[in-house]
Amino acid sequence: MPTPAFSRSLLPLLALALAMMLGFTMMASFGTVQEGAKAELHLSDYTLSLIQGLSAALPLALFSIPIGIWVDRHNRVRIMIVLVATFVLGTLLTAVAHSVALLFVARMLTGIGTTGALTAALSLCADLCPPTQRGRALLVVNLGKSLGQAMAFGLTGALFGLFLRGGAPGWFWHAAPWRSAHLALALMGAAFMIPLFLLREPVRHEVAASTHAPFRIVAGELWARRAFLLPLFMGQVSVVMADAAAAIWAAPVLSRSFGLRPDQVAGWMGTMIFVAGLLGAVIGGFSADWGQKSGRRGGLLIGAVIAASLGIPAGLFPIAPSVPLFGAALGLLLLCGAVTGVVTSVALTVLIPNELRGLCIGAFIAIAGLIGFGVAPTLVAAASSLFGGESHLDQGLATVGAATSALSLIAFFVAMRRAPATATTEPI
């Protein structure tokens, strides 16, 4: 039977990409305008750190795996609609929150909806296209994610500036600019949900057991694939650690080592993050499809192995002798991280049975997020102290970046050697 044209799946993929663009825009929107909320609600930096950090970490820890199991067993289009409505509601509550507790809940809802919707979207992508086209399918959704991360700064900032200069209209209750920006985002989100109602649940492919199999059956299937999944998890978690450490500590290194203020680097760093995510998604998607066509067992992961190897020298960006070299190496590190992220997602949708995909994706999101954002920043501080204290932040960050990249290379290589032949065969 001939493979259906990729164009037949493009419209539903674009609907999913649009949803993910909205989610990641809304998930990071508050950080762009948080100074306005701080002034109006008289918040401390410590309180803001809890609202921004803990409200993002809790959804990862508590909801990613349950949502993954939910996605594996029920109608994913309906789940997607519920989760998109959840992050739209969280954005609306952000706009009207007048207490720390409500603001915290609002940001949690946004995080739950966005990370959960990503799990559902990736699972849907897997069944909208045959395995040989899944790299391109996940590329489309990841482009939506990358665009959303960039728009969290661009669109939210533009809305804030618009309402700051012209004031909020009467039907926005003349709200403060940061509130009006979130009201506008919520209205956009509600309007752009409409394409999701036109989607139909695709048939699940590559099912090794029933999607409603008892949990002991599901656990047994996972255990049978541990030789492949454990190094794959380790490889991607290591990449997330390197990327998270870079994202958190790059600006302080620029300030301490090169004397640059945040406003002097914000423009080119924001552009670089988007371009790296865009190119990484394209390279990762096409390399995964090419790797599958090579016929080599584990060939799907060749792109991740190459990207991880390039990430080792790129992880030394903090000790670069000039700002241009610093920026080039940092951009390469982020690009490599985007490549491995897409390749890992494709591997889960191609090499893991359908009834396990949501659970695996949810576990990846939970573990990678918790370790990446919970351990990596502290690890950099500990490494800096070994070199002599905070003045050696650049050396500590370089050590962690290069070491975690090296670990990811080893793990991805092992995962490639142990990859199952298909989603419905047991790994050897």
Contacts in CASP RR format, 6 or more apart in sequence:
PFRMAT RR
TARGET T0000
AUTHOR 0000-0000-0000
METHOD contacts of the structure
MODEL  1
MPTPAFSRSLLPLLALALAMMLGFTMMASFGTVQEGAKAELHLSDYTLSL
IQGLSAALPLALFSIPIGIWVDRHNRVRIMIVLVATFVLGTLLTAVAHSV
ALLFVARMLTGIGTTGALTAALSLCADLCPPTQRGRALLVVNLGKSLGQA
MAFGLTGALFGLFLRGGAPGWFWHAAPWRSAHLALALMGAAFMIPLFLLR
EPVRHEVAASTHAPFRIVAGELWARRAFLLPLFMGQVSVVMADAAAAIWA
APVLSRSFGLRPDQVAGWMGTMIFVAGLLGAVIGGFSADWGQKSGRRGGL
LIGAVIAASLGIPAGLFPIAPSVPLFGAALGLLLLCGAVTGVVTSVALTV
LIPNELRGLCIGAFIAIAGLIGFGVAPTLVAAASSLFGGESHLDQGLATV
GAATSALSLIAFFVAMRRAPATATTEPI
3 130 0 8 1.000
3 132 0 8 1.000
3 133 0 8 1.000
4 130 0 8 1.000
6 129 0 8 1.000
6 133 0 8 1.000
6 136 0 8 1.000
6 137 0 8 1.000
9 128 0 8 1.000
9 129 0 8 1.000
9 133 0 8 1.000
9 137 0 8 1.000
10 140 0 8 1.000
12 124 0 8 1.000
12 128 0 8 1.000
12 199 0 8 1.000
13 125 0 8 1.000
13 128 0 8 1.000
13 129 0 8 1.000
13 137 0 8 1.000
13 140 0 8 1.000
13 141 0 8 1.000
14 140 0 8 1.000
14 195 0 8 1.000
15 195 0 8 1.000
15 196 0 8 1.000
15 198 0 8 1.000
15 199 0 8 1.000
16 80 0 8 1.000
16 121 0 8 1.000
16 124 0 8 1.000
16 125 0 8 1.000
16 140 0 8 1.000
16 141 0 8 1.000
17 140 0 8 1.000
17 141 0 8 1.000
17 143 0 8 1.000
17 144 0 8 1.000
17 145 0 8 1.000
18 144 0 8 1.000
18 192 0 8 1.000
18 195 0 8 1.000
19 80 0 8 1.000
19 84 0 8 1.000
19 117 0 8 1.000
19 121 0 8 1.000
19 192 0 8 1.000
19 193 0 8 1.000
19 196 0 8 1.000
20 114 0 8 1.000
20 117 0 8 1.000
20 118 0 8 1.000
20 121 0 8 1.000
20 141 0 8 1.000
20 144 0 8 1.000
20 145 0 8 1.000
20 148 0 8 1.000
21 144 0 8 1.000
21 145 0 8 1.000
21 147 0 8 1.000
21 148 0 8 1.000
21 151 0 8 1.000
22 84 0 8 1.000
22 87 0 8 1.000
22 88 0 8 1.000
22 148 0 8 1.000
22 188 0 8 1.000
22 189 0 8 1.000
22 192 0 8 1.000
23 84 0 8 1.000
23 87 0 8 1.000
23 110 0 8 1.000
23 113 0 8 1.000
23 114 0 8 1.000
23 117 0 8 1.000
23 148 0 8 1.000
24 114 0 8 1.000
24 144 0 8 1.000
24 145 0 8 1.000
24 148 0 8 1.000
24 149 0 8 1.000
24 151 0 8 1.000
24 152 0 8 1.000
25 148 0 8 1.000
25 149 0 8 1.000
25 151 0 8 1.000
25 152 0 8 1.000
25 155 0 8 1.000
25 156 0 8 1.000
25 185 0 8 1.000
26 87 0 8 1.000
26 88 0 8 1.000
26 90 0 8 1.000
26 91 0 8 1.000
26 110 0 8 1.000
26 114 0 8 1.000
26 152 0 8 1.000
26 185 0 8 1.000
26 186 0 8 1.000
26 189 0 8 1.000
27 56 0 8 1.000
27 87 0 8 1.000
27 110 0 8 1.000
27 111 0 8 1.000
27 114 0 8 1.000
27 152 0 8 1.000
28 148 0 8 1.000
28 149 0 8 1.000
28 152 0 8 1.000
28 153 0 8 1.000
29 91 0 8 1.000
29 94 0 8 1.000
29 152 0 8 1.000
29 156 0 8 1.000
29 181 0 8 1.000
29 182 0 8 1.000
29 185 0 8 1.000
30 37 0 8 1.000
30 51 0 8 1.000
30 52 0 8 1.000
30 94 0 8 1.000
30 107 0 8 1.000
30 110 0 8 1.000
30 182 0 8 1.000
31 52 0 8 1.000
31 152 0 8 1.000
32 152 0 8 1.000
32 153 0 8 1.000
32 154 0 8 1.000
32 156 0 8 1.000
32 157 0 8 1.000
32 160 0 8 1.000
33 156 0 8 1.000
33 157 0 8 1.000
33 160 0 8 1.000
33 177 0 8 1.000
33 178 0 8 1.000
33 181 0 8 1.000
33 182 0 8 1.000
34 48 0 8 1.000
34 52 0 8 1.000
34 178 0 8 1.000
36 176 0 8 1.000
36 177 0 8 1.000
36 178 0 8 1.000
37 43 0 8 1.000
37 48 0 8 1.000
37 103 0 8 1.000
37 178 0 8 1.000
38 45 0 8 1.000
38 48 0 8 1.000
40 176 0 8 1.000
40 178 0 8 1.000
41 98 0 8 1.000
41 99 0 8 1.000
41 100 0 8 1.000
41 103 0 8 1.000
43 51 0 8 1.000
43 100 0 8 1.000
47 100 0 8 1.000
50 104 0 8 1.000
51 100 0 8 1.000
51 103 0 8 1.000
51 104 0 8 1.000
51 107 0 8 1.000
52 107 0 8 1.000
53 373 0 8 1.000
54 104 0 8 1.000
55 104 0 8 1.000
55 107 0 8 1.000
55 108 0 8 1.000
55 111 0 8 1.000
56 107 0 8 1.000
56 111 0 8 1.000
56 373 0 8 1.000
57 369 0 8 1.000
57 370 0 8 1.000
57 373 0 8 1.000
57 374 0 8 1.000
58 108 0 8 1.000
59 108 0 8 1.000
59 111 0 8 1.000
59 112 0 8 1.000
59 113 0 8 1.000
59 115 0 8 1.000
60 115 0 8 1.000
60 365 0 8 1.000
60 366 0 8 1.000
60 369 0 8 1.000
60 370 0 8 1.000
61 366 0 8 1.000
61 370 0 8 1.000
63 112 0 8 1.000
63 115 0 8 1.000
63 116 0 8 1.000
64 115 0 8 1.000
64 116 0 8 1.000
64 119 0 8 1.000
64 362 0 8 1.000
64 363 0 8 1.000
64 365 0 8 1.000
64 366 0 8 1.000
65 359 0 8 1.000
65 362 0 8 1.000
65 363 0 8 1.000
65 366 0 8 1.000
67 79 0 8 1.000
67 83 0 8 1.000
67 112 0 8 1.000
67 115 0 8 1.000
67 116 0 8 1.000
67 119 0 8 1.000
67 120 0 8 1.000
67 362 0 8 1.000
68 116 0 8 1.000
68 119 0 8 1.000
68 358 0 8 1.000
68 359 0 8 1.000
68 361 0 8 1.000
68 362 0 8 1.000
69 358 0 8 1.000
69 359 0 8 1.000
70 79 0 8 1.000
71 79 0 8 1.000
71 116 0 8 1.000
71 119 0 8 1.000
71 120 0 8 1.000
71 123 0 8 1.000
71 357 0 8 1.000
71 358 0 8 1.000
71 361 0 8 1.000
72 123 0 8 1.000
72 211 0 8 1.000
72 218 0 8 1.000
72 354 0 8 1.000
72 355 0 8 1.000
72 356 0 8 1.000
72 357 0 8 1.000
72 358 0 8 1.000
72 359 0 8 1.000
73 211 0 8 1.000
73 212 0 8 1.000
73 355 0 8 1.000
75 201 0 8 1.000
76 120 0 8 1.000
76 123 0 8 1.000
76 124 0 8 1.000
76 201 0 8 1.000
77 124 0 8 1.000
77 196 0 8 1.000
77 199 0 8 1.000
77 200 0 8 1.000
77 201 0 8 1.000
78 201 0 8 1.000
79 120 0 8 1.000
80 117 0 8 1.000
80 120 0 8 1.000
80 121 0 8 1.000
80 124 0 8 1.000
80 196 0 8 1.000
80 199 0 8 1.000
81 193 0 8 1.000
81 196 0 8 1.000
81 197 0 8 1.000
83 112 0 8 1.000
83 113 0 8 1.000
83 114 0 8 1.000
83 116 0 8 1.000
83 117 0 8 1.000
83 120 0 8 1.000
84 113 0 8 1.000
84 117 0 8 1.000
84 189 0 8 1.000
84 193 0 8 1.000
84 196 0 8 1.000
85 193 0 8 1.000
86 109 0 8 1.000
86 110 0 8 1.000
86 112 0 8 1.000
86 113 0 8 1.000
87 109 0 8 1.000
87 110 0 8 1.000
87 111 0 8 1.000
87 112 0 8 1.000
87 113 0 8 1.000
87 114 0 8 1.000
87 117 0 8 1.000
88 186 0 8 1.000
88 189 0 8 1.000
88 190 0 8 1.000
88 193 0 8 1.000
89 109 0 8 1.000
89 186 0 8 1.000
90 106 0 8 1.000
90 107 0 8 1.000
90 109 0 8 1.000
90 110 0 8 1.000
90 186 0 8 1.000
91 106 0 8 1.000
91 110 0 8 1.000
91 182 0 8 1.000
91 185 0 8 1.000
91 186 0 8 1.000
91 189 0 8 1.000
92 106 0 8 1.000
92 182 0 8 1.000
92 183 0 8 1.000
92 186 0 8 1.000
93 102 0 8 1.000
93 105 0 8 1.000
93 106 0 8 1.000
93 109 0 8 1.000
94 103 0 8 1.000
94 106 0 8 1.000
94 107 0 8 1.000
94 110 0 8 1.000
94 179 0 8 1.000
94 182 0 8 1.000
95 175 0 8 1.000
95 179 0 8 1.000
95 180 0 8 1.000
95 182 0 8 1.000
95 183 0 8 1.000
95 186 0 8 1.000
96 102 0 8 1.000
96 179 0 8 1.000
97 103 0 8 1.000
97 106 0 8 1.000
115 365 0 8 1.000
116 362 0 8 1.000
116 365 0 8 1.000
118 145 0 8 1.000
118 361 0 8 1.000
118 365 0 8 1.000
119 358 0 8 1.000
119 361 0 8 1.000
119 362 0 8 1.000
119 365 0 8 1.000
121 141 0 8 1.000
122 138 0 8 1.000
122 141 0 8 1.000
122 345 0 8 1.000
122 348 0 8 1.000
122 349 0 8 1.000
122 357 0 8 1.000
122 358 0 8 1.000
122 361 0 8 1.000
123 349 0 8 1.000
123 354 0 8 1.000
123 357 0 8 1.000
123 358 0 8 1.000
123 361 0 8 1.000
124 199 0 8 1.000
124 202 0 8 1.000
125 134 0 8 1.000
125 137 0 8 1.000
125 138 0 8 1.000
125 140 0 8 1.000
125 141 0 8 1.000
125 349 0 8 1.000
126 134 0 8 1.000
126 137 0 8 1.000
126 205 0 8 1.000
126 349 0 8 1.000
126 350 0 8 1.000
126 354 0 8 1.000
126 357 0 8 1.000
127 202 0 8 1.000
127 203 0 8 1.000
127 204 0 8 1.000
127 205 0 8 1.000
127 354 0 8 1.000
128 137 0 8 1.000
128 202 0 8 1.000
129 136 0 8 1.000
129 137 0 8 1.000
131 206 0 8 1.000
131 292 0 8 1.000
131 349 0 8 1.000
131 350 0 8 1.000
131 423 0 8 1.000
132 289 0 8 1.000
132 292 0 8 1.000
132 293 0 8 1.000
133 289 0 8 1.000
134 288 0 8 1.000
134 289 0 8 1.000
134 346 0 8 1.000
134 349 0 8 1.000
134 350 0 8 1.000
135 284 0 8 1.000
135 285 0 8 1.000
135 286 0 8 1.000
135 288 0 8 1.000
135 289 0 8 1.000
135 342 0 8 1.000
135 346 0 8 1.000
136 285 0 8 1.000
136 286 0 8 1.000
136 289 0 8 1.000
138 285 0 8 1.000
138 288 0 8 1.000
138 342 0 8 1.000
138 345 0 8 1.000
138 346 0 8 1.000
138 349 0 8 1.000
139 281 0 8 1.000
139 282 0 8 1.000
139 284 0 8 1.000
139 285 0 8 1.000
139 286 0 8 1.000
139 342 0 8 1.000
142 277 0 8 1.000
142 281 0 8 1.000
142 338 0 8 1.000
142 342 0 8 1.000
142 345 0 8 1.000
143 278 0 8 1.000
143 281 0 8 1.000
143 282 0 8 1.000
146 274 0 8 1.000
146 277 0 8 1.000
146 278 0 8 1.000
146 281 0 8 1.000
146 338 0 8 1.000
147 274 0 8 1.000
149 273 0 8 1.000
149 274 0 8 1.000
150 270 0 8 1.000
150 273 0 8 1.000
150 274 0 8 1.000
153 270 0 8 1.000
155 185 0 8 1.000
156 181 0 8 1.000
156 185 0 8 1.000
157 181 0 8 1.000
159 180 0 8 1.000
159 181 0 8 1.000
159 184 0 8 1.000
159 185 0 8 1.000
160 177 0 8 1.000
160 178 0 8 1.000
160 181 0 8 1.000
161 177 0 8 1.000
163 172 0 8 1.000
163 177 0 8 1.000
163 180 0 8 1.000
163 181 0 8 1.000
163 184 0 8 1.000
164 177 0 8 1.000
167 174 0 8 1.000
167 177 0 8 1.000
167 180 0 8 1.000
168 174 0 8 1.000
168 175 0 8 1.000
168 176 0 8 1.000
168 177 0 8 1.000
168 179 0 8 1.000
168 180 0 8 1.000
172 179 0 8 1.000
172 180 0 8 1.000
172 183 0 8 1.000
172 184 0 8 1.000
175 183 0 8 1.000
204 211 0 8 1.000
204 354 0 8 1.000
204 355 0 8 1.000
205 354 0 8 1.000
206 350 0 8 1.000
206 353 0 8 1.000
206 354 0 8 1.000
206 422 0 8 1.000
206 423 0 8 1.000
206 424 0 8 1.000
207 353 0 8 1.000
207 354 0 8 1.000
207 355 0 8 1.000
207 424 0 8 1.000
208 221 0 8 1.000
208 353 0 8 1.000
208 354 0 8 1.000
208 355 0 8 1.000
208 423 0 8 1.000
208 424 0 8 1.000
209 217 0 8 1.000
209 218 0 8 1.000
209 221 0 8 1.000
209 353 0 8 1.000
209 355 0 8 1.000
210 355 0 8 1.000
211 354 0 8 1.000
211 355 0 8 1.000
213 355 0 8 1.000
218 355 0 8 1.000
218 356 0 8 1.000
218 359 0 8 1.000
221 353 0 8 1.000
221 355 0 8 1.000
221 356 0 8 1.000
222 229 0 8 1.000
222 356 0 8 1.000
222 359 0 8 1.000
222 360 0 8 1.000
224 426 0 8 1.000
224 427 0 8 1.000
225 352 0 8 1.000
225 356 0 8 1.000
225 420 0 8 1.000
225 426 0 8 1.000
225 427 0 8 1.000
227 418 0 8 1.000
227 427 0 8 1.000
228 351 0 8 1.000
228 415 0 8 1.000
228 418 0 8 1.000
228 419 0 8 1.000
228 420 0 8 1.000
228 427 0 8 1.000
229 352 0 8 1.000
229 360 0 8 1.000
231 411 0 8 1.000
231 412 0 8 1.000
231 414 0 8 1.000
231 415 0 8 1.000
231 418 0 8 1.000
232 301 0 8 1.000
232 344 0 8 1.000
232 347 0 8 1.000
232 348 0 8 1.000
232 411 0 8 1.000
232 412 0 8 1.000
232 415 0 8 1.000
233 363 0 8 1.000
233 364 0 8 1.000
233 367 0 8 1.000
234 407 0 8 1.000
234 408 0 8 1.000
234 411 0 8 1.000
235 308 0 8 1.000
235 340 0 8 1.000
235 344 0 8 1.000
235 407 0 8 1.000
235 408 0 8 1.000
235 411 0 8 1.000
235 412 0 8 1.000
235 415 0 8 1.000
236 340 0 8 1.000
236 341 0 8 1.000
236 344 0 8 1.000
236 364 0 8 1.000
236 368 0 8 1.000
236 408 0 8 1.000
237 367 0 8 1.000
237 368 0 8 1.000
237 371 0 8 1.000
237 372 0 8 1.000
238 404 0 8 1.000
238 405 0 8 1.000
238 407 0 8 1.000
238 408 0 8 1.000
238 411 0 8 1.000
239 308 0 8 1.000
239 336 0 8 1.000
239 337 0 8 1.000
239 340 0 8 1.000
239 341 0 8 1.000
239 404 0 8 1.000
239 405 0 8 1.000
239 408 0 8 1.000
240 368 0 8 1.000
240 369 0 8 1.000
240 371 0 8 1.000
240 372 0 8 1.000
240 376 0 8 1.000
241 371 0 8 1.000
241 372 0 8 1.000
241 375 0 8 1.000
241 376 0 8 1.000
241 379 0 8 1.000
241 400 0 8 1.000
241 401 0 8 1.000
241 404 0 8 1.000
242 311 0 8 1.000
242 315 0 8 1.000
242 333 0 8 1.000
242 337 0 8 1.000
242 376 0 8 1.000
242 400 0 8 1.000
242 401 0 8 1.000
242 404 0 8 1.000
242 405 0 8 1.000
242 408 0 8 1.000
243 333 0 8 1.000
243 334 0 8 1.000
243 337 0 8 1.000
244 369 0 8 1.000
244 372 0 8 1.000
244 373 0 8 1.000
244 374 0 8 1.000
244 376 0 8 1.000
244 377 0 8 1.000
245 372 0 8 1.000
245 376 0 8 1.000
245 377 0 8 1.000
245 379 0 8 1.000
245 380 0 8 1.000
245 397 0 8 1.000
245 400 0 8 1.000
245 401 0 8 1.000
245 404 0 8 1.000
246 315 0 8 1.000
246 317 0 8 1.000
246 330 0 8 1.000
246 333 0 8 1.000
246 334 0 8 1.000
246 397 0 8 1.000
246 401 0 8 1.000
248 376 0 8 1.000
248 377 0 8 1.000
248 380 0 8 1.000
249 318 0 8 1.000
249 377 0 8 1.000
249 380 0 8 1.000
249 393 0 8 1.000
249 397 0 8 1.000
250 269 0 8 1.000
250 317 0 8 1.000
250 318 0 8 1.000
250 330 0 8 1.000
250 397 0 8 1.000
251 262 0 8 1.000
251 265 0 8 1.000
251 269 0 8 1.000
252 393 0 8 1.000
253 318 0 8 1.000
253 326 0 8 1.000
253 393 0 8 1.000
253 394 0 8 1.000
253 397 0 8 1.000
254 260 0 8 1.000
254 265 0 8 1.000
254 323 0 8 1.000
254 326 0 8 1.000
255 261 0 8 1.000
255 262 0 8 1.000
256 391 0 8 1.000
256 393 0 8 1.000
256 394 0 8 1.000
257 318 0 8 1.000
257 394 0 8 1.000
258 323 0 8 1.000
258 326 0 8 1.000
260 323 0 8 1.000
268 327 0 8 1.000
272 327 0 8 1.000
272 330 0 8 1.000
272 331 0 8 1.000
272 334 0 8 1.000
273 334 0 8 1.000
276 331 0 8 1.000
276 332 0 8 1.000
276 334 0 8 1.000
276 335 0 8 1.000
276 338 0 8 1.000
277 334 0 8 1.000
277 335 0 8 1.000
277 338 0 8 1.000
279 335 0 8 1.000
279 338 0 8 1.000
280 335 0 8 1.000
280 336 0 8 1.000
280 337 0 8 1.000
280 338 0 8 1.000
280 339 0 8 1.000
280 342 0 8 1.000
281 338 0 8 1.000
281 342 0 8 1.000
283 303 0 8 1.000
283 307 0 8 1.000
283 335 0 8 1.000
283 338 0 8 1.000
283 339 0 8 1.000
284 303 0 8 1.000
284 307 0 8 1.000
284 338 0 8 1.000
284 339 0 8 1.000
284 341 0 8 1.000
284 342 0 8 1.000
284 343 0 8 1.000
284 346 0 8 1.000
285 342 0 8 1.000
285 343 0 8 1.000
285 346 0 8 1.000
287 302 0 8 1.000
287 303 0 8 1.000
287 306 0 8 1.000
287 339 0 8 1.000
287 343 0 8 1.000
288 300 0 8 1.000
288 303 0 8 1.000
288 342 0 8 1.000
288 343 0 8 1.000
288 346 0 8 1.000
288 347 0 8 1.000
288 350 0 8 1.000
289 346 0 8 1.000
291 298 0 8 1.000
291 299 0 8 1.000
291 300 0 8 1.000
291 302 0 8 1.000
291 303 0 8 1.000
292 299 0 8 1.000
292 300 0 8 1.000
292 350 0 8 1.000
294 302 0 8 1.000
296 302 0 8 1.000
297 419 0 8 1.000
297 421 0 8 1.000
298 416 0 8 1.000
298 417 0 8 1.000
298 419 0 8 1.000
299 416 0 8 1.000
299 419 0 8 1.000
300 343 0 8 1.000
300 346 0 8 1.000
300 347 0 8 1.000
300 350 0 8 1.000
300 351 0 8 1.000
300 419 0 8 1.000
301 343 0 8 1.000
301 347 0 8 1.000
301 412 0 8 1.000
301 415 0 8 1.000
301 416 0 8 1.000
301 419 0 8 1.000
302 416 0 8 1.000
303 339 0 8 1.000
303 340 0 8 1.000
303 343 0 8 1.000
304 339 0 8 1.000
304 340 0 8 1.000
304 341 0 8 1.000
304 343 0 8 1.000
304 344 0 8 1.000
304 347 0 8 1.000
304 412 0 8 1.000
304 416 0 8 1.000
305 409 0 8 1.000
305 412 0 8 1.000
305 413 0 8 1.000
305 416 0 8 1.000
307 335 0 8 1.000
307 336 0 8 1.000
307 337 0 8 1.000
307 339 0 8 1.000
307 340 0 8 1.000
307 343 0 8 1.000
308 336 0 8 1.000
308 340 0 8 1.000
308 405 0 8 1.000
308 408 0 8 1.000
308 409 0 8 1.000
308 412 0 8 1.000
309 409 0 8 1.000
310 332 0 8 1.000
310 336 0 8 1.000
311 332 0 8 1.000
311 333 0 8 1.000
311 336 0 8 1.000
311 337 0 8 1.000
311 405 0 8 1.000
311 409 0 8 1.000
312 402 0 8 1.000
312 405 0 8 1.000
312 406 0 8 1.000
312 409 0 8 1.000
313 329 0 8 1.000
313 402 0 8 1.000
314 329 0 8 1.000
314 330 0 8 1.000
314 331 0 8 1.000
314 332 0 8 1.000
314 333 0 8 1.000
314 336 0 8 1.000
314 405 0 8 1.000
315 329 0 8 1.000
315 333 0 8 1.000
315 398 0 8 1.000
315 401 0 8 1.000
315 402 0 8 1.000
315 405 0 8 1.000
316 329 0 8 1.000
316 398 0 8 1.000
316 401 0 8 1.000
316 402 0 8 1.000
317 325 0 8 1.000
317 326 0 8 1.000
317 327 0 8 1.000
317 329 0 8 1.000
317 330 0 8 1.000
317 331 0 8 1.000
317 332 0 8 1.000
317 333 0 8 1.000
317 398 0 8 1.000
318 326 0 8 1.000
318 393 0 8 1.000
318 394 0 8 1.000
318 395 0 8 1.000
318 396 0 8 1.000
318 397 0 8 1.000
318 398 0 8 1.000
319 394 0 8 1.000
319 395 0 8 1.000
319 398 0 8 1.000
320 326 0 8 1.000
320 327 0 8 1.000
320 329 0 8 1.000
333 401 0 8 1.000
333 405 0 8 1.000
336 405 0 8 1.000
340 408 0 8 1.000
340 412 0 8 1.000
344 364 0 8 1.000
345 361 0 8 1.000
347 415 0 8 1.000
347 419 0 8 1.000
348 357 0 8 1.000
348 360 0 8 1.000
348 361 0 8 1.000
348 364 0 8 1.000
349 357 0 8 1.000
350 423 0 8 1.000
351 419 0 8 1.000
351 420 0 8 1.000
351 422 0 8 1.000
351 423 0 8 1.000
352 360 0 8 1.000
352 423 0 8 1.000
353 423 0 8 1.000
353 424 0 8 1.000
354 423 0 8 1.000
376 400 0 8 1.000
376 404 0 8 1.000
379 400 0 8 1.000
380 393 0 8 1.000
380 396 0 8 1.000
380 397 0 8 1.000
380 400 0 8 1.000
383 395 0 8 1.000
383 396 0 8 1.000
383 397 0 8 1.000
383 399 0 8 1.000
383 400 0 8 1.000
384 390 0 8 1.000
384 392 0 8 1.000
384 393 0 8 1.000
384 395 0 8 1.000
384 396 0 8 1.000
384 397 0 8 1.000
386 396 0 8 1.000
387 395 0 8 1.000
387 396 0 8 1.000
387 399 0 8 1.000
418 427 0 8 1.000
418 428 0 8 1.000
419 427 0 8 1.000
420 426 0 8 1.000
420 427 0 8 1.000
420 428 0 8 1.000
END
